[in-house]
């Protein structure tokens, strides 16, 4: 577990200039960064977001939060860095309605290529590189999940649990079910690539609009991304 104020090992941590004059200031967000969400300083500590990251306008990011290049932060996600530091590594995604927080002096760390599914809660835990957290799972304090693990949806990982790399983890409380196959790890990695491409695409294509009152004739569907390598896999293969 990284201590507050330390730089977690193995991260691409963005570096931006931030001058402080000791007085309370209104948070100024770089307007050149597209798709910027709701940002708030806490105790004069300002969130850091790399230029190539996408943070949805309805996400909330507070205080000591560091978001690296190529990340995707979904709508209604809350990253609350008012007690401890939150570090989101390169190319990771934090999806809709996720909550990240910790006890005082503890950190939440999601290493590069982390994949945190819809509605998950991370509290004072450390996810090593390329970990997937399933939808609506809860990961408690001082948990460390090894590289390229998959945590199944609706899992509860109790405090201080430690898991070796490349394991399938699930349940309440969560336990190791079996080792992952290389094809499953590849499937996970490619799925995270979909969100990395979404971060690039969303910067230009997520636009605030007024809703239509009627369905237009010949209404088209949202384009299915041709960068998604998983569509056929999902049809022909059972994955967790």
Secondary structure, DSSP 8 states (H G I E B T S, - for coil): ---TTS--TT-----------SS-------TTSTT--EEE-BTTB--EE-TT-EE-TT-EEEEEEEE-TT-EE-TT-EEEEEEEEEEE-TT-EE-TT-EEE-STT--EEE-TT-EE-TT-EEES-EE-TT-EE-TT-EE-TT-EE-TT-EE-TT-EE-TT-EE-SSEEEEEBTEEEEEE--HHHHHHHHHHHHHHHHHHHHHHHH-------SS--TT-------TT-TTHHHHHHS---
